[in-house]
Amino acid sequence: MKKHLILCGWLILSLALGSWAQVQGKIEGRVTDKNGQPLAGVAVNIISTKMATRHFERKTDKNGKFVQIGLWPGYYQVIFKKDGYLPITKEVKVSIGEATRLEVKLEKAEKALEKMLSKADQLFLKGNKLYAENKFEEAASTFQKAISLNNTQWGYYFNLGLCYKKMGQSTQSLEAFRKSLELNPDSFVINKELGEALAKLGQYPEAEKHYQKALELNQDDPDVYYNYGVVLINLGKSQEALAAFQKTIQLKPDYPDAYYQLGTLYIGQNKIQEAIDSLNKFIELAPNDPRVKTAQQLLNYLKKQSPSSD
């Protein structure tokens, strides 16, 4: 009986590990010098762009290779550092059950410059720690100090923008995200945050452009489609907004806000049954939402227009 219990325990653990691997991804790569020679001992810092507490540290082996497993899907900043070389920051997307591969080349740095950049990087990591502790004002000050030493790293400005966002300083966050985008124009996370910052300030035409760019770079983020749809509504583009909200629930079927927006848009198109279905789904998913009362009033009106509906 004891052997049977041990075997069952092993089987359960194996199944759990298998399931764990299916919902996570990994980053692996190789770091070389500009001549293609592998660099050992390169420090690799992997930081989630959504949650600073998701922070991993690795070092390259004698072949310049590294690997980090067990990463939740999403976007990460990956920082490469080695004494005598200029640090590099990459933005990477991690997907479920897949390996994200990087090939990185580091260039030599002069001693004085290396010392300054090393101090800036230490401040950046300190700022991330403060951000993770919800000390946003202190974190912002630390990121500003890092920028004063090295104003070429998009991640410094991006994380500064996140601090300002947390503090409700919309104009400052917008400025920081703009600078970050100048340094890394093809970044999904920067375009996404910049679109949100612009929308909050009512600058919808420009917000639309950045959401479009974000969607060119990544088509599987439901939040981007939803926020893009809201921007389109404010621009009077209801048909395009409808498509954005439909895509939102395609990616995330339990997204209540998208159903609410769809319900109101369907009313405008006189699609009564579609509106009823969407509003009912919204109430089912978010029964405590303050908009439930409005949704119920709309449903009462729609059901009078369509007596056959439930």
QUIBELMO-V781666 format. One record per pair of residues at least 24 apart in sequence whose C-alpha atoms are under 8 Angstrom apart, sorted by sequence separation. I is the first residue (numbers start at 1). J is the second residue. D is the distance in Angstrom with one decimal. If there is no record, write none. Layout:
BEGIN
((I:J:D) (I:J:D))
END
This chain:
BEGIN
((38:62:7.2) (39:63:6.9) (40:64:4.9) (50:74:8.0) (72:96:7.5) (84:108:5.7) (85:109:4.7) (139:163:7.0) (140:164:7.2) (156:180:7.8) (173:197:7.1) (174:198:7.0) (207:231:7.2) (208:232:7.2) (38:63:5.4) (39:64:4.7) (40:65:7.8) (49:74:8.0) (50:75:7.6) (84:109:5.4) (120:145:7.4) (121:146:6.9) (154:179:7.5) (155:180:6.9) (188:213:7.6) (189:214:7.5) (222:247:7.4) (223:248:7.2) (256:281:7.3) (257:282:7.0) (38:64:4.6) (48:74:7.5) (49:75:5.8) (84:110:7.1) (120:146:4.3) (137:163:7.1) (154:180:4.5) (188:214:5.0) (222:248:4.7) (256:282:4.9) (276:302:6.9) (48:75:6.2) (49:76:5.3) (84:111:7.0) (119:146:7.6) (120:147:7.1) (136:163:5.3) (153:180:7.8) (154:181:7.1) (170:197:6.4) (187:214:7.7) (188:215:7.9) (204:231:5.9) (221:248:8.0) (222:249:7.4) (238:265:7.0) (256:283:7.8) (276:303:7.8) (48:76:4.4) (49:77:6.5) (86:114:6.8) (136:164:7.7) (204:232:7.9) (31:60:7.4) (47:76:5.3) (48:77:6.4) (85:114:7.0) (120:149:5.6) (154:183:5.4) (188:217:5.9) (222:251:5.8) (256:285:5.7) (30:60:7.6) (46:76:6.4) (47:77:5.2) (84:114:6.4) (87:117:7.7) (119:149:7.7) (120:150:6.2) (136:166:7.0) (137:167:7.5) (153:183:7.1) (154:184:6.2) (170:200:7.5) (171:201:7.9) (187:217:7.8) (188:218:6.9) (204:234:7.1) (205:235:7.4) (221:251:7.4) (222:252:6.4) (255:285:7.8) (256:286:6.2) (272:302:6.3) (46:77:5.8) (47:78:6.4) (83:114:7.4) (86:117:7.7) (128:159:7.8) (136:167:6.9) (152:183:7.0) (170:201:7.3) (186:217:7.6) (196:227:7.4) (204:235:6.8) (220:251:6.7) (254:285:6.7) (32:64:6.3) (45:77:7.9) (46:78:4.6) (117:149:6.7) (124:156:6.6) (131:163:7.2) (158:190:7.0) (192:224:6.8) (199:231:6.7) (226:258:6.5) (30:63:7.7) (31:64:4.9) (45:78:5.6) (46:79:6.6) (116:149:6.3) (117:150:6.2) (272:305:7.7) (273:306:7.8) (30:64:5.1) (31:65:6.4) (44:78:6.7) (45:79:5.0) (116:150:7.7) (272:306:7.1) (30:65:4.3) (44:79:5.6) (45:80:6.7) (260:295:7.7) (29:65:5.6) (30:66:6.5) (43:79:7.9) (44:80:4.9) (273:309:7.3) (28:65:7.4) (29:66:5.6) (43:80:5.8) (44:81:6.7) (28:66:5.6) (29:67:6.6) (42:80:6.5) (43:81:5.1) (28:67:4.1) (42:81:5.7) (43:82:6.3) (27:67:5.7) (28:68:6.3) (42:82:5.0) (26:67:7.2) (27:68:5.3) (41:82:7.2) (26:68:5.5) (27:69:6.6) (26:69:4.3) (25:69:6.3) (26:70:6.2) (27:71:8.0) (24:69:7.8) (25:70:6.0) (26:71:5.6) (24:70:5.5) (25:71:5.1) (24:71:5.3) (25:72:6.4) (24:72:5.0) (25:73:6.4) (21:70:7.1) (23:72:7.2) (24:73:6.2) (23:73:7.7) (89:153:7.2) (89:154:7.9) (89:155:7.3) (27:94:7.2) (26:94:6.7) (25:94:5.9) (36:105:7.4) (25:95:5.6) (24:95:7.2) (25:96:5.0) (26:97:7.8) (28:99:6.8) (34:105:5.6) (24:96:4.8) (25:97:4.8) (26:98:6.6) (27:99:5.6) (28:100:6.2) (29:101:5.2) (30:102:6.5) (31:103:6.1) (32:104:6.3) (33:105:5.2) (34:106:6.2) (23:96:5.2) (24:97:5.5) (25:98:5.2) (26:99:4.9) (27:100:4.7) (28:101:5.0) (29:102:4.4) (30:103:5.2) (31:104:4.8) (32:105:4.9) (33:106:5.0) (34:107:6.0) (22:96:6.4) (23:97:6.3) (24:98:7.9) (25:99:6.0) (26:100:6.2) (27:101:6.0) (28:102:6.4) (29:103:5.7) (30:104:6.3) (31:105:5.8) (32:106:6.4) (33:107:6.2) (22:97:5.1) (25:100:7.8) (27:102:7.7) (29:104:7.7) (31:106:7.3) (21:97:6.4) (52:128:6.0) (53:129:7.5) (52:129:7.2) (77:155:7.4) (52:131:6.9) (53:132:5.5) (52:132:5.3) (51:132:7.3) (91:187:7.1) (75:189:7.4) (49:189:7.6))
END
